[in-house]
Amino acid sequence: MTKVVLFRADSSSQIGTGHIMRDLVLASQLQKEFPDAKIVFATQNLDGNINYKITEAGYEIVTLDSHAIEELLEVIKAWNVEMLVIDHYDIGAEYEKELKDKNPTMKILSFDDTYEKHFCDILLNHNISANKKKYKELVPKKCELRCGFEYTLLRDEFIEEKKKQRTKNLKSRIFIAMGGADTANLNIKIVKTLKKFKNIQVNLVTTTANKTLKELQKYVENKKWIKLYINSTKIAKLMRKSDFAIITPSVTANEVYFMGLPFIAIKTAENQNDMYRLLKKKKYLVLEKFNNTKLEKRVRQILKNIYKDEK
C-alpha cells in the first residue's frame, strides 16, 4: 500500500506564505527519502493563498471548508494517512492528542518556532535560533527533536547559488523581503527611507498574497532604482547578486544566513521573537519595530562595513 504523507497548513494575506513554502521544501525531502510515497496537502482556500504553488510542485490538494478537527479526521481516514505534518499556529497539543488518539499508528510531525506545547512524534524547529532544551517539558518524552541549523529547510536553488561566486556591483544592491504577504505593510515605508541614499539598486520581492500589492506597484512605477519581483522563483539568485538585505527575523533570516549575506532584520510579528533575540545577542543589525530614522542609521552602518571590507 502506498505511504501517504498529509501536510496540514494554510496561507493567506493575513497568515502569510512562509508555512506553505517551507512545507514544500520538506515535502521534496520526504519524496526523495520515500520515492513511492504520495504527498497530499490539506488546506483552506483562504483569501490571498498560494495553493497554486502546491499544484505547481505536483502535489494533490484537499480543500478544507473549515479548521474543524472533525473535517481533518475525515481526510486522514479517507486517505489512510501514515504521517501527518502539521504547520499551523492554531493547532496545539490538545488538537494533536485527539488526532493521535483516533489514529494511534499515524506519526505526527509538528512544526514549531514559538516553544508551544505539542503532542507529536517529531518536533521540527528549523530556525537557526532553535533551542532544543526549551522543549523538555513541552513534548512527550519519546518525541524526536529536530532543532537548529542542521535541520534548516532550504530550497535547492540556495544550495546551487551558494556555490557560485558573489558578484561585485557598481551600485549598492539591496534585497528586500518583508514576507510574501508583507502583513505589516512595510515595503513602501522602507523604500521611502532608502530614497535618501544615492547610487543604490533595490530588488524588492513580494507575492500576490500581498494585499497592498497594487499600491506598491503604483509607488515603484517609474522608479528605475527599484525592481519589483512578484512570485519570483529566483530568490537565491537575487540574494547572491545583492550587497545586503532588509528582511524579517523569520525563515528568510535562515536563508540569508546560509548565503552569507549581510542583513538588517525588522521584527514584524510576535512569532519572530526568538529569532530576533538571537540575532540581537549575536550583534546582528536588528530593529524591534520599524522606525525610519533607526533604519536609515542601520543602512549607513551596513554600507560603511561593506565598503570597509572591500578596501
HUWOBEL-V419180 format. One record per residue. N is the residue number from 1. RES is the residue in three letters. PHI is phi in degrees with one decimal (NA if undefined). NEAR is the number of other C-alpha atoms within 12 Angstrom. Layout:
n=N res=RES phi=PHI near=NEAR
n=N res=RES phi=PHI near=NEAR
//
This chain:
n=1 res=MET phi=NA near=10
n=2 res=THR phi=-67.6 near=15
n=3 res=LYS phi=-73.1 near=23
n=4 res=VAL phi=-111.0 near=32
n=5 res=VAL phi=-110.1 near=38
n=6 res=LEU phi=-108.6 near=42
n=7 res=PHE phi=-99.8 near=45
n=8 res=ARG phi=-113.6 near=44
n=9 res=ALA phi=-155.8 near=43
n=10 res=ASP phi=-130.2 near=41
n=11 res=SER phi=-141.6 near=39
n=12 res=SER phi=-171.1 near=30
n=13 res=SER phi=-64.7 near=29
n=14 res=GLN phi=-91.1 near=24
n=15 res=ILE phi=-72.6 near=32
n=16 res=GLY phi=101.0 near=38
n=17 res=THR phi=-117.5 near=41
n=18 res=GLY phi=-62.1 near=37
n=19 res=HIS phi=-61.1 near=40
n=20 res=ILE phi=-63.2 near=38
n=21 res=MET phi=-63.1 near=34
n=22 res=ARG phi=-74.1 near=37
n=23 res=ASP phi=-63.7 near=45
n=24 res=LEU phi=-65.4 near=37
n=25 res=VAL phi=-67.5 near=27
n=26 res=LEU phi=-63.8 near=33
n=27 res=ALA phi=-59.6 near=36
n=28 res=SER phi=-62.5 near=27
n=29 res=GLN phi=-65.9 near=21
n=30 res=LEU phi=-66.1 near=25
n=31 res=GLN phi=-64.2 near=22
n=32 res=LYS phi=-70.1 near=14
n=33 res=GLU phi=-73.0 near=13
n=34 res=PHE phi=-127.0 near=18
n=35 res=PRO phi=-56.3 near=16
n=36 res=ASP phi=-91.0 near=14
n=37 res=ALA phi=-72.2 near=23
n=38 res=LYS phi=-103.8 near=29
n=39 res=ILE phi=-107.3 near=39
n=40 res=VAL phi=-129.4 near=39
n=41 res=PHE phi=-111.9 near=43
n=42 res=ALA phi=-105.2 near=40
n=43 res=THR phi=-147.7 near=36
n=44 res=GLN phi=-86.9 near=29
n=45 res=ASN phi=-93.9 near=23
n=46 res=LEU phi=-83.9 near=23
n=47 res=ASP phi=-62.1 near=20
n=48 res=GLY phi=81.6 near=27
n=49 res=ASN phi=-72.8 near=32
n=50 res=ILE phi=-118.3 near=35
n=51 res=ASN phi=-59.8 near=36
n=52 res=TYR phi=-62.1 near=24
n=53 res=LYS phi=-64.5 near=29
n=54 res=ILE phi=-66.1 near=33
n=55 res=THR phi=-64.0 near=17
n=56 res=GLU phi=-59.5 near=13
n=57 res=ALA phi=-77.3 near=22
n=58 res=GLY phi=93.5 near=18
n=59 res=TYR phi=-101.4 near=26
n=60 res=GLU phi=-83.9 near=24
n=61 res=ILE phi=-118.3 near=30
n=62 res=VAL phi=-106.0 near=29
n=63 res=THR phi=-83.7 near=24
n=64 res=LEU phi=-90.4 near=23
n=65 res=ASP phi=-84.6 near=17
n=66 res=SER phi=-154.1 near=16
n=67 res=HIS phi=-98.2 near=23
n=68 res=ALA phi=-63.3 near=18
n=69 res=ILE phi=-64.7 near=25
n=70 res=GLU phi=-60.3 near=17
n=71 res=GLU phi=-68.1 near=21
n=72 res=LEU phi=-66.8 near=36
n=73 res=LEU phi=-61.0 near=28
n=74 res=GLU phi=-63.2 near=19
n=75 res=VAL phi=-64.8 near=31
n=76 res=ILE phi=-59.7 near=33
n=77 res=LYS phi=-68.2 near=20
n=78 res=ALA phi=-62.8 near=15
n=79 res=TRP phi=-96.9 near=27
n=80 res=ASN phi=51.8 near=25
n=81 res=VAL phi=-68.0 near=35
n=82 res=GLU phi=-95.0 near=29
n=83 res=MET phi=-138.6 near=37
n=84 res=LEU phi=-113.5 near=42
n=85 res=VAL phi=-104.9 near=41
n=86 res=ILE phi=-109.0 near=41
n=87 res=ASP phi=-131.9 near=38
n=88 res=HIS phi=-155.1 near=34
n=89 res=TYR phi=-66.9 near=27
n=90 res=ASP phi=-92.8 near=23
n=91 res=ILE phi=-117.9 near=30
n=92 res=GLY phi=-121.5 near=29
n=93 res=ALA phi=-59.5 near=30
n=94 res=GLU phi=-64.4 near=18
n=95 res=TYR phi=-61.3 near=27
n=96 res=GLU phi=-64.9 near=37
n=97 res=LYS phi=-63.6 near=25
n=98 res=GLU phi=-64.5 near=22
n=99 res=LEU phi=-61.8 near=35
n=100 res=LYS phi=-69.6 near=27
n=101 res=ASP phi=-58.8 near=18
n=102 res=LYS phi=-90.2 near=19
n=103 res=ASN phi=-140.1 near=23
n=104 res=PRO phi=-60.4 near=19
n=105 res=THR phi=-89.9 near=17
n=106 res=MET phi=-80.1 near=30
n=107 res=LYS phi=-80.4 near=33
n=108 res=ILE phi=-118.3 near=40
n=109 res=LEU phi=-109.4 near=37
n=110 res=SER phi=-113.1 near=46
n=111 res=PHE phi=-77.2 near=46
n=112 res=ASP phi=-156.8 near=42
n=113 res=ASP phi=-138.6 near=38
n=114 res=THR phi=-126.3 near=31
n=115 res=TYR phi=56.9 near=32
n=116 res=GLU phi=-100.7 near=27
n=117 res=LYS phi=-76.2 near=28
n=118 res=HIS phi=-137.2 near=41
n=119 res=PHE phi=-117.1 near=35
n=120 res=CYS phi=-147.0 near=41
n=121 res=ASP phi=-86.8 near=30
n=122 res=ILE phi=-134.3 near=29
n=123 res=LEU phi=-114.2 near=42
n=124 res=LEU phi=-118.4 near=40
n=125 res=ASN phi=-122.8 near=38
n=126 res=HIS phi=-91.5 near=35
n=127 res=ASN phi=-73.7 near=40
n=128 res=ILE phi=-65.2 near=35
n=129 res=SER phi=-90.0 near=35
n=130 res=ALA phi=-60.2 near=36
n=131 res=ASN phi=-120.8 near=25
n=132 res=LYS phi=-56.7 near=26
n=133 res=LYS phi=-62.1 near=15
n=134 res=LYS phi=-68.4 near=20
n=135 res=TYR phi=-93.2 near=30
n=136 res=LYS phi=-52.0 near=19
n=137 res=GLU phi=-100.8 near=16
n=138 res=LEU phi=-104.4 near=23
n=139 res=VAL phi=-133.1 near=32
n=140 res=PRO phi=-58.2 near=21
n=141 res=LYS phi=-58.2 near=16
n=142 res=LYS phi=-86.9 near=15
n=143 res=CYS phi=-67.2 near=24
n=144 res=GLU phi=-83.6 near=23
n=145 res=LEU phi=-98.8 near=31
n=146 res=ARG phi=-116.7 near=28
n=147 res=CYS phi=-129.0 near=28
n=148 res=GLY phi=101.1 near=23
n=149 res=PHE phi=-59.7 near=23
n=150 res=GLU phi=-66.4 near=18
n=151 res=TYR phi=-107.4 near=23
n=152 res=THR phi=-59.0 near=34
n=153 res=LEU phi=-88.4 near=38
n=154 res=LEU phi=-123.2 near=35
n=155 res=ARG phi=-66.2 near=29
n=156 res=ASP phi=-55.7 near=21
n=157 res=GLU phi=-60.4 near=23
n=158 res=PHE phi=-69.3 near=29
n=159 res=ILE phi=-64.1 near=21
n=160 res=GLU phi=-70.5 near=18
n=161 res=GLU phi=-68.0 near=26
n=162 res=LYS phi=-60.8 near=27
n=163 res=LYS phi=-72.2 near=16
n=164 res=LYS phi=-84.5 near=16
n=165 res=GLN phi=-73.7 near=15
n=166 res=ARG phi=-67.6 near=20
n=167 res=THR phi=-89.9 near=19
n=168 res=LYS phi=-96.5 near=15
n=169 res=ASN phi=-111.2 near=19
n=170 res=LEU phi=-71.8 near=14
n=171 res=LYS phi=-108.1 near=21
n=172 res=SER phi=-75.8 near=30
n=173 res=ARG phi=-93.9 near=36
n=174 res=ILE phi=-116.6 near=40
n=175 res=PHE phi=-94.3 near=42
n=176 res=ILE phi=-120.0 near=42
n=177 res=ALA phi=-143.5 near=49
n=178 res=MET phi=-106.3 near=41
n=179 res=GLY phi=91.5 near=45
n=180 res=GLY phi=-57.4 near=45
n=181 res=ALA phi=-101.0 near=36
n=182 res=ASP phi=42.3 near=39
n=183 res=THR phi=-61.2 near=29
n=184 res=ALA phi=-89.4 near=28
n=185 res=ASN phi=53.7 near=26
n=186 res=LEU phi=-106.2 near=36
n=187 res=ASN phi=-52.4 near=42
n=188 res=ILE phi=-66.3 near=31
n=189 res=LYS phi=-61.7 near=24
n=190 res=ILE phi=-68.3 near=39
n=191 res=VAL phi=-68.6 near=35
n=192 res=LYS phi=-66.2 near=23
n=193 res=THR phi=-69.5 near=25
n=194 res=LEU phi=-72.5 near=33
n=195 res=LYS phi=-66.3 near=23
n=196 res=LYS phi=-73.7 near=18
n=197 res=PHE phi=-96.6 near=22
n=198 res=LYS phi=-97.1 near=16
n=199 res=ASN phi=57.7 near=18
n=200 res=ILE phi=-124.3 near=27
n=201 res=GLN phi=-131.9 near=30
n=202 res=VAL phi=-102.0 near=39
n=203 res=ASN phi=-109.5 near=40
n=204 res=LEU phi=-107.9 near=39
n=205 res=VAL phi=-109.7 near=38
n=206 res=THR phi=-153.5 near=39
n=207 res=THR phi=-135.7 near=37
n=208 res=THR phi=-72.6 near=31
n=209 res=ALA phi=-77.3 near=32
n=210 res=ASN phi=-73.8 near=36
n=211 res=LYS phi=-66.3 near=28
n=212 res=THR phi=-102.2 near=25
n=213 res=LEU phi=-59.0 near=30
n=214 res=LYS phi=-62.1 near=18
n=215 res=GLU phi=-64.0 near=16
n=216 res=LEU phi=-65.9 near=32
n=217 res=GLN phi=-60.2 near=25
n=218 res=LYS phi=-65.7 near=14
n=219 res=TYR phi=-66.4 near=21
n=220 res=VAL phi=-80.7 near=26
n=221 res=GLU phi=-56.7 near=14
n=222 res=ASN phi=68.4 near=11
n=223 res=LYS phi=-100.6 near=19
n=224 res=LYS phi=-65.1 near=15
n=225 res=TRP phi=-82.8 near=25
n=226 res=ILE phi=-120.8 near=32
n=227 res=LYS phi=-113.0 near=27
n=228 res=LEU phi=-100.3 near=33
n=229 res=TYR phi=-114.1 near=25
n=230 res=ILE phi=-109.9 near=24
n=231 res=ASN phi=54.1 near=24
n=232 res=SER phi=-67.5 near=21
n=233 res=THR phi=-106.1 near=20
n=234 res=LYS phi=-124.9 near=20
n=235 res=ILE phi=-61.0 near=36
n=236 res=ALA phi=-62.1 near=35
n=237 res=LYS phi=-64.8 near=29
n=238 res=LEU phi=-63.3 near=36
n=239 res=MET phi=-63.7 near=43
n=240 res=ARG phi=-61.3 near=36
n=241 res=LYS phi=-88.6 near=32
n=242 res=SER phi=-102.3 near=35
n=243 res=ASP phi=-90.6 near=39
n=244 res=PHE phi=-161.5 near=42
n=245 res=ALA phi=-128.0 near=45
n=246 res=ILE phi=-119.5 near=46
n=247 res=ILE phi=-139.6 near=45
n=248 res=THR phi=-100.3 near=43
n=249 res=PRO phi=-77.6 near=43
n=250 res=SER phi=-133.6 near=45
n=251 res=VAL phi=-56.7 near=41
n=252 res=THR phi=-60.9 near=44
n=253 res=ALA phi=-63.6 near=44
n=254 res=ASN phi=-60.3 near=36
n=255 res=GLU phi=-72.1 near=39
n=256 res=VAL phi=-68.8 near=40
n=257 res=TYR phi=-61.4 near=33
n=258 res=PHE phi=-63.1 near=30
n=259 res=MET phi=-77.2 near=33
n=260 res=GLY phi=71.0 near=25
n=261 res=LEU phi=-94.8 near=34
n=262 res=PRO phi=-58.5 near=35
n=263 res=PHE phi=-154.5 near=42
n=264 res=ILE phi=-118.3 near=45
n=265 res=ALA phi=-112.3 near=48
n=266 res=ILE phi=-112.2 near=43
n=267 res=LYS phi=-72.0 near=34
n=268 res=THR phi=-126.1 near=30
n=269 res=ALA phi=-152.1 near=27
n=270 res=GLU phi=-64.7 near=20
n=271 res=ASN phi=-71.9 near=22
n=272 res=GLN phi=-98.4 near=34
n=273 res=ASN phi=-56.2 near=28
n=274 res=ASP phi=-62.7 near=29
n=275 res=MET phi=-65.0 near=40
n=276 res=TYR phi=-58.3 near=38
n=277 res=ARG phi=-62.8 near=26
n=278 res=LEU phi=-63.1 near=23
n=279 res=LEU phi=-62.7 near=31
n=280 res=LYS phi=-64.9 near=21
n=281 res=LYS phi=-62.1 near=13
n=282 res=LYS phi=-85.0 near=13
n=283 res=LYS phi=69.7 near=15
n=284 res=TYR phi=-77.0 near=25
n=285 res=LEU phi=-79.9 near=36
n=286 res=VAL phi=-134.1 near=38
n=287 res=LEU phi=-131.0 near=33
n=288 res=GLU phi=-69.3 near=25
n=289 res=LYS phi=-154.9 near=24
n=290 res=PHE phi=-66.4 near=29
n=291 res=ASN phi=-150.1 near=20
n=292 res=ASN phi=-61.7 near=23
n=293 res=THR phi=-66.3 near=18
n=294 res=LYS phi=-68.0 near=22
n=295 res=LEU phi=-64.6 near=31
n=296 res=GLU phi=-57.6 near=26
n=297 res=LYS phi=-62.7 near=21
n=298 res=ARG phi=-64.6 near=29
n=299 res=VAL phi=-64.6 near=36
n=300 res=ARG phi=-60.9 near=23
n=301 res=GLN phi=-65.0 near=21
n=302 res=ILE phi=-71.5 near=28
n=303 res=LEU phi=-65.1 near=29
n=304 res=LYS phi=-61.2 near=18
n=305 res=ASN phi=-66.1 near=18
n=306 res=ILE phi=-64.3 near=22
n=307 res=TYR phi=-65.9 near=18
n=308 res=LYS phi=-66.5 near=10
n=309 res=ASP phi=-68.4 near=11
n=310 res=GLU phi=-80.7 near=11
n=311 res=LYS phi=-75.7 near=7
//
